[in-house]
Every structure is written in structure tokens, then in C-alpha cells.
Amino acid sequence: MELTIYKKISVAASGSDTAEYIPTYRKMQLKEARLVADTAVTAHGSNHLVITLVNGSTTLATRDFSTGSGSSMAAGTAEALTLSGGSALDFEDLGELKLNYDQSGSGMAFDGGILLVFEPARDY
């Protein structure tokens, strides 16, 4: 049985880096992450946003909205993020998944959400 967590994301174009945390409440493994934009996001060369999912010091996924290494995103689009991190995809009881919002220049707004799909882990 999969466990899903949806987190609303509302980031203002502030130019300041911020972070949010999503608590995990049992042993489970992150299997999928889908980012959804409620409004269109147009990639920009100097004023952009990079969203990263982090467990501890390991980056699990990144979505870049710069014109150099990222791209735009249409409204209502669900985009699967590529996961990496090996054992960092495993979460313990009462852990946390960190969402970093790294702003460049004057920043970029993002309104949408992220759907996280976990598989529960059992202790034997």
C-alpha cells in the first residue's frame, strides 16, 4: 500500500532563499515526487527559482526554472521529478523531508504543490 503526501507550495518572488519541512511519521521509502504548477512558470536567465528535495545532507531531486539549465512549466502540469540519493530515500520514524527554495536575482514566484509517494517499510 502506498502512502501519499500532498504539500501546497506558495513561494513569493523575494530573492531570499527559504525552506519548508514535511514531517514523516513512520519508516518509509520515497518512490515518486510530482511537482504541479497551478499557474504557468516562465523560465528566466537571472531571476529564477530552484526547488530541491533534501533528506539530511543529500539532495533527492531538483527542479530548476532558469533558462540556462532549467525550463518553463505550464499551468496544471504534473511533472515527475527524477529521484536519486540511494539510502537517503529511506525515512525513519519522525523524520523530515526538506524543501529548499533557492532564489536567484529578484527571485521567481511559484504557486502549486508537490505530491510525494512513499512505500511503507517494515521491521522484521
N, C-alpha and C positions, 0 to 999 in steps of 0.2 A: 504494500500500500504506500503510495507516495504522499508526502506532506508538502503542501504548497503554502507559501507566504507571499502576500502582495504588499508592497510598500509604495505609498504615494510619494512622488518626488516633485518638489516645487523649489527650484533654485532660481534666485534673482541674479541678474547680471550685475554683480557687485565688484568684481575684480579681486575679491578676497576668497581665499581657499576656505572651505568648510568641510565638515564631516557629520555623518549620522551613523547610528548603530542600530542593527537589527538583532535582538536577542534570540539565541537558540536555546531551546528548553529541554533537549534530550540529545542523545548520541544519534547523529545522522550525517549523511554524506550529500554534499551539493552535487546534483546531477545536471541541472539546467538553469540558466538565467536568461530571461527575456526582458528586454527594455522596450517600453511602449511610450511613444510621444503623443500627448494629447493635442499639441499644436506643432506645426512644422518647425523644424530647426534647420537653419541655413548655415552651412559651414563657413568659417571666416578665417582669414590668414593671421590676424593679430589679436582679435577679440574672440576667444573661444573657450570651450569647456572640455575637460577630460574627466569622465566618470570612471572610477576604479572600484572594484570589489576587493576587499583585503581581509585576510584572516591572519592575525598576528602581524608578522613582517612580510608575508607572502601575498603578492598580487595574484588574484584568481582570474580576473577579467578586466578588460579596459575598453571603453568606448570614447573615441576621440572625435571632436567636432571641428578640428582645424582643417583648412584646405590643404595643408602640407602632407599630413598623414592620416587624416580622417575624412569624413564625408557628411553630407546633409542627411536629414531624416524626415520623412513625410509624416504628417499627422495621421494618427490611427494605425500606424505601422508597428507590428511587433517584430523585434529584431533579436534573434538568438545571439547571445554573446559566447565567444569561444572561451571555454574554461581550461585552465591549466593550474598546476600547483601541487599535483601528486597528493601526498598525505595531508596537505593543508586544506583539501576539500572536505576532510573529515572534521566534524564539530563534536565537542564534548558536551556533557550536561552543563547547562547555564553558561554557554559560550556567547560569542557575538560575531557578527559579520559587519564589517565597517564599509560604509560607502563614502569615498572621498570625492569631493567636487573641487577640482583644481582649475581655477580661473586664470586666464592669460589676458593681458591688456586690461580693458574695462570689463571683461567677462562676457558671459552669454547666459541668457535665461533658458531654463528647461522646465517644462511642465509635462508630467506624465507619471510613469511608475515603473516598477520592476517586479516581475514575477519570478520567484525562486522556487525551484522544485527540488526537494530533498528525498532521499531514500533512508528510512529509519535503519539504524544499526542495532544489532542485538548482542548482548553479552552472553557468551556460552561458557 
